[in-house]
Amino acid sequence: MDYNLMREFADSWGLLAMALFFVGAIAFALRPGGRKEAEEAARIPLKDD
């Protein structure tokens, strides 16, 4: 592929894809019921097996 074609794609659709991924990650983290799962995941390193 041509460098300029790849750069134009990254400047337009690549940026849009990264922005959508970022918004989705934030929405996933702040969804209802996510706090309990996050607290459980935060305690994993502190568990004694």
N, C-alpha and C positions, 0 to 999 in steps of 0.2 A: 504494500500500500504506500501511497505517497504521503510524505510527512505532513504536507499542508492539509490534506484531507483528514488525516488522523487528528491534527491539531484543531481543525474546525469542529470535528465531532466532539472532542473533549471539551472545547470551549462552550458548546451549546448543550448537547444531550448528556454529556458526561456530568456537567455541573448540575443539571436538572436531576439526574439520577442520584447524585450524592446528596442533594438537598432533600429529596424525597426520602432517602434512607435515613437521614438525620431526623427528619420530622417523625418518621415511623418509629425510630428508636426512642425518641422522647415520649411519644404517645404510648409505646409499650411499657416504658418505665413508670409512667404516671397513671396507668389504667387502674380502675377500681379493683381492689383485691390484690394488687401487686405488692403492697407494703408487707403483708405477712410472708410472702415468698422471699422478698428481699431480706427481711430480718432473719429468716431461717438460713438463707445462703450466707449471710454475714457471720453467723455463728459456726459455720462448718469448720474453720481453722481452729476454733477454740474447743471443739469436742474432744474428749478423751475416750478413745476406743477401748 
